């Protein structure tokens, strides 16, 4: 990898991932042997399990992010993608690690079967994902063809014009989706809505919409 920025980013991601895994392991050791590991759609604890389940997420973080960077260095546009890749992956890394620690804190909360999470997990999740969509949407149009980040379809990877048009369009869609998620979340909380259903719908529907619409658009422009 010739680009120094990507080399530094890769090194930083590897170090952060390993450090997070070690810190998570130390934290897990302070938990009781049995902890809450699953919550239903009402965010009530419905299953308990081993504390070591808490290491699954940090282990995935330590493995997946470096692999993304290894895959990126094999593409011809690695240097052109250095800035957007750095910004987007850094934010995603911070977001995922933050969610990881939020979950670890819940696991150590002492919640038992039937107990409800008191920390507004659903609101925090929607706000984080909404902000992620806004940030990624702003930088996505600047991403050049690669196999790490973006709408990676047969038509976009083979046709540069299709890639560029699709990502300009997708950037707008993602920003719009993010703004809607943030706005609806604030409106629901101001209105005093207690149901978890609207938040769950947003968490499930937003990724689906953000992928399906750009996929249809890319197919329509596959021969541009």
Order of alpha helices (4+ residues) and beta strands (2+ residues): alpha-beta-beta-alpha-alpha-alpha-alpha-alpha-alpha
